[in-house]
């Protein structure tokens, strides 16, 4: 039986639990504003087809509306913390049909996954409400980090500050968007986007979380407020900001009371789930974890073995700081002699990205999509591969020799990995260079060009590489597939950097969505105004 491999959350629990964000969410949990999914006892009742094996598919709605009657199988369903209610609902919905009443216990593999509970807002004391507002303020993200600008408007805020988009009450009312737009000399789209984002931040800081959740679930564009002048105003809010704030703080749903016609007008607790990648049945999560452990066990052992033989500063730092930000990884890399200039060079693309901007973007795509699903031991290796995968791109561009860019990448990657403050052990350095060289050549053929005739050769390459890295002639199929997954993730993160799913942070801190050059290569991801399912950054290449 394979040893259970630690996730990032498990391996770095002390590091993560010391953050302001975690401490703030812990307080919100203590006072009941949020409840952890795995502490609730959440049941999914539905009229099923009798086959069982319910699994969450994030591409479908699943109880993210008023009644909770939309789900993966397009069957009537209810999520509730009361087993009896779930059973009564599923029986009532299946009566008189060929459907079968089914109930599933829903959990999350993310121990921090939480659901906002509207019932407990009214019970808070004045002192608790003040502390709740402080806690929420500690979890907030920046304006463009939470709601990035479009690629076309990425320079729009170069001359402006937050206060330029606020009236005397700290908000921007719907009727004022045109006035602000004219005054600032910006398009109404940019003015409304930024103003609604600032409104959302202000409402979060001042005790309006319940109204924001209701507006988010009901897809309402604004919150009605009297502000400070005694008059009624509509203040636009930004759903994208809310979606990204939810994701950052592991909030996967919202609980509120609804009146169920199915249950003869009973008022019941309805848990509306809008981050479906974070929830599933116990059986499915256990199956997924078991498969991950089986696939990566040999690679995990080899990484630890090579690390013990040849400790090095850079890889050890990444191993000890599993929650290090993409920006800080790039800053650390720029300390390597001769590479500050490399990272600050133009990559030669029409978008005019500097290498440090592109590298930070691909590292962020990795964090947003894969870091919490891989074994902790694999994360530093993947980050290192992403960090060096394009190191030769600036020189290839300067020499007008992009056709041979991979050779430039390998040359600079070798130089970086051998530098004094990096000094990766030789087997791991060779593996990383193989991944960004021949490995990315195969994934480009297999995933991007969809050359299915290359499947056998790709498999054989993965098998040879693993035999060499593991130091054995016996490599099982699961290990080969694990390495292929790593290569596919590497390719996905690089390609996704040229889609609207990815965001780039400019030198002055403005965050914007990238141009959608490769959008058609990826599964549909929703538009910026359809964030109800929190899939705005999910990067998955089409089958």
N, C-alpha and C positions, 0 to 999 in steps of 0.2 A: 504493500500500500504506500502511495506517495505521501511525503511529508507535506503538511499544509504550508503553502508559501504566504508570506506576509504581504498585505497590500501596503500602499503608501501610508494610509491612515493608521494601520496597525503598527507599522515599523517606526513611524514618526509621531506617535500619539502625544508625547510630551511636548515636542516642538510645536505641533498644531494647537494643542490645548492651552498654550501660553499666549496665543495671539489675541488681540483685542476683539477680533471678530468672534472667535469661539467663546470668549468670556461673556460677550454681550448676548450671544444666542443662548448661552447657558442660563443667564438671568431671565431671559424671555421664557425659557422653558420652565424655570422654577415658579414663575408667577402665572403660568398657564396660557400666556399669549400664543405660544407655539407648543406643540406636543410632538415628541419624536414618534415617527411611524411605528417603530418596533416596540414602543411602550403602549400603543393604543389598543391593539387587538382589532385590526381592520379586516372586515369581511366583504367580499364581493359576491353579491347574489344576482343571479341572472336566469333567463330562460335559455338553457343550453341545448346542444344537439346530442348529448349523451356520450360524446367521445372523450370528454375530459381533456386534461392536459392544457388548460388555459395558459396562454403566454401573452405577455404584453408586446404589442407592436407599436412603436412610437409614431408610425405613419398614419395611424387612425386616432380618432377622438376616443376618449375613454372617461366618461363622466366629467367633462369639463364645461358643463352647461348647467342651467338652472335645475333641471329635473334629473340629471344623471342618467339619461336613457340612451346615451350614445356610447359605444364601446368598440373594441377591436373587431368583434364579429358582427357588428351592426345589430346586436340584439339588446333587448331591454335589460338594463343592469342598474344596480345600486351599490354604492360603497358606503358602509356604515360600520360603526363600532359596536353595534348590537347584533349578536348572532341571531337572535330570535326575529328581529326585523328583517335581516337579510334573508332568512329562511321563508318568512311570510311573504315577502316581496317576490322571491323567485317562484314560489308555488303559485301565487296569484297570477303572475305573468305567463306561466306555462299552462295554466288550465285551459282546456278546450282547444289545445293545439297539439302538434306532434312534438313540441319542445319538452325538455326535461329540466326540472328545477336543479340548479347547481350552485354550490357555495364554495368559495375559495378564500383561504387565509392569505392576505396580502402583506408582504414585508419588504424591507429594503436591504440591500447589501451595504448601503451607506449608513453607518450608525448615527450620522448627524441629520439624516433626512427628516424633515419636520413638516407639520401641517399647521397653518394658522387657525386658531380656534376663536370664532367670533363670540361665542358664549361668554368667554371670560373677560372681555373688554369692560362690560358693564359692572363687573364685580370688583374692579380695581379701585383702590383708595386713591385719593389725590396724590399722595406721596409716591405710590406705586406708578401712577400714570406719568409723573415727572421722571422717575427712574427708567420707565419703559421708553420714553422719548429720548433719554440720554443713551440708552442701550442701542436703540435703532440708529441714532446719529453715528455711533461707532461702527456701524456696518455699512454705511453708505459708500458709494463709489462716485468717481468724478463724473462731470456732465457728459463729456464725449466718450469716456470709458464705458459708461452705462448706455449711452445712445449715440454711437459713432456717427459722424457726418458721412455723407456719401463721398465717393472718390472725387466727383466733379466739384464738390463744395469744400474740399479738404483745406483750402487756404482761407475760407470765409471768415474765420474767427481770429485771424492774425492780429487784428487791431482792437479787439474787444475784451471786456471783462464781464464777469457774471452780473454785476449790478446794472450793466447797460440793458439787460433784458428784464428788469424788474421795475414795477411801479412802486409807489410809496408804501404799499402793503407787502412788498416782497414777492409779488406775483405778476403774472401777465394774464389779463382777462381776454376771452375770445374776441371781444369787440375791439381790443387794443392791438391785435397782431398787425393790422395794416398800418396803424400809426407808428408802431415801433419799427416796422420794416422800412417805412419812408424815412424816419429819423436816422436810422442806422445805415441806410443805403444798402440793405441786404434784401434778397428775395424773400417773399412771404413764406416759402418752404423752409428756408434756413431759420428765419425768425421764429416761426411757429414751432419748429423742431426743438430749438434751443429753449425757447420760452416754456414750452410744455414740459421739458425735462427739468428745468429749474423749479417749476410748479410742483412737479412730482416729488422732488427732493424736499422742498419746503413742507409739503403735506406729510411726508414721512416723518420729518423732524418734529411736527407739531400735533401728533396724536390723531392723524386721519388714516391710519392703516386700514381700518375696517372699510371706510368709504372707498379707498383705493382698490382693495380686494374685490369689493362688489362691482366697481366699475370695470375692473380687469375681467372678471368672470362674465359680466353682462355685455362686454365690448362697448362700453360707453366712452366717448371721447373726452369727457370733461367731468369735473366735480362742481356741484352748485355750492357757492359759498357767499357769505355776506361780507367777507373780508373785514375791513375796519370802518367802512363808511355807512354801514347799516343797510346798504342796498344789496339786492341779489345779483350775483354775477355767475357766469359759467367760466371756470378756469380750466383750460385744456391740460390734459395729462399725457405722458408719453408711455405707452404700453411696452415699448421696447426696453426702456429703462427699467420698468418694473420687472420684466421677464429676466433681464440680466441681474438685477438685484436679488430676485428669488434664487436664481442659479448659484450666485456667489455664496449665498447664505443657506444653501441646501434645502430651501423651501420647495416642496413638491406638490402642495395642494392647499385647499382652503375648506374649512368646515363651516356650514351654516344650516339653519333650520329651513326645511321646505315642507310644503303641504302636499302630500302624496295622494293623487286621485286613485292610484292603484290600491292603496291601503285605506280606502274609505275616508279620505280627508285627514288622516293622522298627520301630526307635525313630527317629522323625523329628522335625525341628523344625517346630512348628506355630505360626504367627503368628495369634493371635486378635485380630481387628480390632473395636474397639468404638466408634470415632468415625468413622463412614462418610462424614460430610460432608468429611472431610479427605483422603480417598484416592480415587484413580480411575486409569483407564488414562492413559498419556501422551497418546494421541490425543484423549481426551475433555477433558482439562485444556487442551491446546493449543487445541482448538475453543472451549472456554468463554472462554479468555483472548482469543482472536482476536475473538470476538463482543463481548466487553466493550469492547475497544479500538475496534472499528468503531462501536459505539453511542455511546461517550462522547467520541470524539476532538474533535468540534466544541465540545462543552460544556467540555471540558478547556482548549481553546485560548481560549475566551471568558473563562473564569474567570481565566486567567493574564493575558490582555490587560487586563481591567478592573482587576485587582489592580495591574498595573504602572503604569497611568494614575493611580490614586488609592490609594496605600498607606495603610493604616489600622492602628491598634494592635491592636484586638481580633481582626480576621480574620487578621492576620499572626501573632499569638500562637498562634491555633488552628492555623495552617498549619505553624508551626515546632514545635508540640508535639502531634503526631498521636496520641500515647499518653496525653494528658492524661486524667485520670479524670473521670467525670460529676460527681462532687462538686466537683472543683476548677473545672470550667467554671461551675457555679452560683455558687460562691464569688466567682469573678472577675466574674460578671455583677452580683452584689450590690454591688460597688464603684461601679457606675454611680449617679450622684446620683438619689435618689428611688426607686430600685428595690429597695433592701434591704427596705423595708416591703412592697412588692408581693410579692416572693418569699416573705416570711414570713407572708403572709395565707392564710386558709382559702379553699379553692376552692369551698366550698359543696356538696361531695358528701357523701353519708351516711357515707363512709369517714373523713371528717375529715382528708383530706390537706391539708397546706400546699402552696402552689404549688411551693416549692423541692423538696419530697419527690416530687411528681408529675413535675416536670421532670427531676430526677435519675433517676427510674425510666425515663422514655422514652429518655433518653440512654443508659442502661445497656442497654436492649433493643436499641438501635441498635448499640452496641459488641459485644454478644454475638452478634448475628445478621448484621450487614451491613458493619461497618467494614473487615473484612479482604477483602471481595469487591468493593468499589467502588474506582475509581481514587483515589489519594491526594488529588488536587486537589479532588475532590467532597466529601470528608469534612468540611472546615470549613464549607462551605455548608450541608450537611445538618444538622450540629450547630447551626448558627446558627438554621436554620428550626425545629428541635425546641426550641431554647432559648426562642424568642419565640412559639411557636404558641398558647400559652394565657395570655399576659401579662394579658389583660383579664378573665380568668375571675373573679378575686376581686371586682372591682368589679361585674361583671354579677350575681354572686351577692348582693352587698350590696344592689343596686338591685332585686333580684328580677326581673331582666330577662334570664334565660338564653336566651330565644328570640332575642335580638339579640347573643349573645355574640361572634359573629364580628366585628361592628363594634367592640366593645370591644377585641378582640384586635388588630385592625388599627391602632387608634388608639395603643395602648400599644407595639406593635411599631415603628410609625413613630417614636414618641418615643425609644424605646431605640436604634434604629439610627442616629438623627441625633445622639445624645448625643456629647459631646466625646471620651470615651475609647473610643467605638465607631466612629463616623463611617464606616460602610460606603459604598463608592462607590454612586452613585445607581442605575445599572443593576442591580447585585446586590441592593441594598435593595428595589428594585421587584420583582425576581424573587422574593425571599423573601416579601414581602407577598402576591404573587400566589399563591405556593404555599400559604400558610397560610389564605388567604381563598378565592378562587374555586377554587383547586386542590383543597383539602380538601373543598369542596362537591361537586366531581365525583367524587372518590374515595369519598366517603360514598355517593353514588348508585350508583356502579359496583360497589364492593367490598362495602359493608355491606348496602345495600338490594337489591343484585343486580338493579338496573334495567338490563337489557341493551339497552333501547331508547335509552339515553343514550350508547351506544358511539361513534356518529359525532360527536356534539357534543363528547364528551370528547376524541376524537382531534383535532378542529378547534381546540379550546381549546389543547391541547398544541402544535399546529403554530403557532398565532398567537403564543403566548408565546415559543417558541423563535426565531421570526423576529425578534421585537422584541429579545430578549436577545442573539442572535448578530449582529444588525445586517445581516440579509440576507433577501431574499425567497425564497431557495432553501434549503430545509431538507429533508434526506432522511428517509426513513421510520425509519431506525435511530436517528437523533437524537431524533425524536419519541417513539419507544418508550423511549429512555433517560430522557427527562424524565418520561414516564408512570411508569417504574419508580421514579424518585425520589419522585414523589407517592404511589405505592403504599407505598413504604417509610415515608414520613412518616405515612401513615394507619395502617399496621400497627403501628408503634412506639407511637403514641398509643393505639390500641385495645387492644393487648396489655398495656398498663399496668393494665388492669382484668381480668386473667386470672391464673390460678395459675402461669403461665409467668414472670410478672414478679415482681421482688422490690423492696421499698422499704426504705430505711435510715432509721430514726427519728433524732431529734435526739441521742439518747443512744447511737447506734451499733448498736442491735439491728436485724438484718435479718430481714424476714419476707416470706412469699409473699402476694401480693395475693388478694383475694376473686375468685372465678371468674365475675364477672358476664357477661363476654363469651366465656367458654370455648367455647360452641357455635359461635361465629363462626370459630374456628380449627381447623386440622387437629388430630386427636388427638395428644397429646403425651406420653402415658404418665403414670402416677401417680408420686408421690414415691418409691415403693418399686420402681419398674421403670426404674432408671437404667443398666441394663446397656449400653444403646446411646448413652448420653450425650446424650439429646435433651431434657433437662429444660427448656431455655430456647429451643428452636427455635420461632420465631413465624412461622407461615405461615397466612394467611387461606385458608379453603376456596375452591375453584375457583368 
